[in-house]
Amino acid sequence: MKRIIFQIAPLLMAVCCFVPVMAQKTTGLNKVSVLYVGGSANWENDVFKTPEDKAKDVLRRTASFEAMLKQYFSNVKVVDAKDYKQEMSNAYDVTVIDGTPKPIAEKQLIKDAKGNVTKYIPPAYLTESFNRPVVFIGETGEKLGRTIGVKMDWYCLCLDAYAHSFRKEHPIFKGPFPVKMTIEQKPTPEDAFHYAYYSDKPLPKLLPMWRVQTKGYVTDEGFRIGMVSRPWGFEDSPDAESISSGVCAKTLDAVALGRHGNFFHWGFAASPEYMSPEAQSVLANAIVYISGFKDKGIIARKYQDRRATKEYLKEVKYLATKEAYDSFAEMDVTFNQQMLAEKKKAEEKKARNEKLSEREEQSLSYETQPKQSFEDFLKRYQKDLFDKFGTNTAAYLKYYDENKDYFYAEDAMYVMTVDEDVKSLGIPNTDKRLLEKCIAMLEKGQDTEKAKRILDRYTLLDYKTAGEWRNWYEKNKSRIFFTETGGYYFMVNSYDKNTEGNNYKKKQTEVSYQHIKPAATDDTNAVSVAAGIVEKGANKEVVVKVRIHPGYHIYAFVADVDPYIQTSLKINLPEGYTKVGDLKKPSFKYFSNSGTTIYEDEIMFRQEISGSGKGELSCAISYQCCDAHICFPPVDKEYKMQL
């Protein structure tokens, strides 16, 4: 680190008003007006000896961007991030954001009755209605875009200096400013081979690469690191495109350059001072390109950055193999050897009474871990499926392949579930024929509860009649698409904010249910129930939550040949209130070939009601709880609430 401080210290002695920037020859100044929002540095914090040194580098970086932008554009304004407000962007064609503004809403910690944090809501910097063109530099897209569902999520802060896997025919590489890309054949990043199971073909040893930065964090210790976003599902909506990847510690298709709605992700972190002239021209072209997306905001919003897409099945399949087990075991052996060697050196150093670094102190406590068995490996990564398939690798692979069209994910982190409702219809849950089928079921009065569950699960609509569903579908069917990252919803390709089917607020009800909390469960009290009432627009919703202890289940449906008790819920309303629609039941899981199905984990029943006045409402729930070995006696409980 001292070497780097010595190198940059002379640069920080004085703040220049202008930093020379070498750009490729332009074709004259472009009339696109640009607002640059600065405030970040070229180097990581631990490089600077004093806060003053960092402040000088921030000014240097800002001057570098200003100089470069003025070489391409006739109207450039520079502001510090602490002074930026989103309405300032209305006066400019494009805003380049390279710093963190003051938040418009502070972070929130949602806690339960015991004070435990149940949900973290990050600070908000922009509103969802913001649709002015923006270029995010480095990780600013993740910071400013998280709360509004931008796909520029934080896959890895590990982007270095080169781009690869780029779409050379994309407009940003063509103009309006000329770009002559210098392509080099360079070794494929070593880390990419750790994710080879995501690729359908062997990874090449060499890749065509294009130099974006003259410095990078790998070769220049302490240099600012760029950010790549998750590639899985990045392009599953018509409002997004992946343009290029880059040398990083993740997959070869990690997104280094991309667009989502009116936002452009320039994941490389260097200022123009440390960019190649070619990259400066491409950045200028990206600014012109994104200017064309004014008022073309986000359609599919990615609120949960760790929601699993179906690409994740490639990983869980790999983690069911002996190959994966052997690979992990080999890494463990290598790590063990390295740590024992470090521990030995630290012990020798300590014996000489020499001062140890923090890492050396930590290494003294390292102990060799016992080798993990294949069984334990599968239990760790396959979880409940291990009870079903054990060490039968072929059975896992068959299961994932047979059900690939029916997996879906809710908000839980990297958890995927087979949708038994959809599976029973034999139509992939990404295929809009599923909508057609469910609407037809409603029209014919066939298995209407199942049809309603599917339509509720995969759309942002809450129609009450088959006619409403049919009218919507026929009007929009040529524009309907399916997004996994956007929440596993069918949506409409339209920038009109009033388009039915694109309103996420109809699903944003999770926080309103937070006050309904079933008690903790254990092996002696395996089921806990809580009931409550929430406001739903002009109406109300009766909510019954059931928490089921891990390893146990209750029954969603019981076939005639099975002796179990099916879960039932009856809601009695006082005078002045009526039910709106049917009871919304949770999804269920497979139990046996007889047709019996079960509920596990935490589930929720919801019944919308309308009316006015005071009175007592009662909920009566009946269920039977079992695990793999025993069944408890049936339970009947009643909950009363005042309206």
Secondary structure as UniProt FT lines:
FT   HELIX           2..8
FT   HELIX           9..12
FT   STRAND          30..38
FT   HELIX           45..47
FT   HELIX           51..72
FT   STRAND          73..80
FT   HELIX           81..83
FT   HELIX           86..91
FT   STRAND          94..97
FT   STRAND          108..111
FT   TURN            113..114
FT   STRAND          117..121
FT   TURN            128..129
FT   STRAND          134..137
FT   TURN            138..139
FT   HELIX           140..145
FT   HELIX           146..148
FT   STRAND          156..159
FT   STRAND          162..164
FT   TURN            168..169
FT   HELIX           171..173
FT   STRAND          183..187
FT   HELIX           190..198
FT   STRAND          206..211
FT   TURN            217..219
FT   TURN            221..222
FT   STRAND          226..229
FT   TURN            232..235
FT   TURN            238..239
FT   STRAND          240..246
FT   TURN            252..253
FT   STRAND          257..260
FT   TURN            261..262
FT   STRAND          263..266
FT   HELIX           272..274
FT   HELIX           277..291
FT   TURN            292..295
FT   TURN            305..306
FT   TURN            310..311
FT   HELIX           312..318
FT   TURN            319..320
FT   HELIX           322..351
FT   TURN            352..353
FT   HELIX           358..363
FT   TURN            364..365
FT   HELIX           374..382
FT   TURN            383..384
FT   HELIX           385..389
FT   TURN            390..391
FT   HELIX           393..402
FT   TURN            403..406
FT   STRAND          407..408
FT   TURN            413..414
FT   STRAND          417..418
FT   HELIX           420..425
FT   TURN            429..430
FT   HELIX           433..444
FT   HELIX           448..458
FT   HELIX           466..476
FT   HELIX           477..479
FT   STRAND          480..483
FT   TURN            484..487
FT   STRAND          489..492
FT   TURN            497..498
FT   TURN            500..501
FT   HELIX           504..506
FT   HELIX           511..513
FT   TURN            514..515
FT   STRAND          527..536
FT   TURN            537..538
FT   STRAND          539..548
FT   TURN            550..551
FT   STRAND          553..557
FT   TURN            560..561
FT   STRAND          568..572
FT   TURN            575..576
FT   STRAND          577..584
FT   STRAND          589..590
FT   TURN            593..594
FT   STRAND          597..599
FT   STRAND          602..611
FT   STRAND          616..623
FT   STRAND          635..642
//
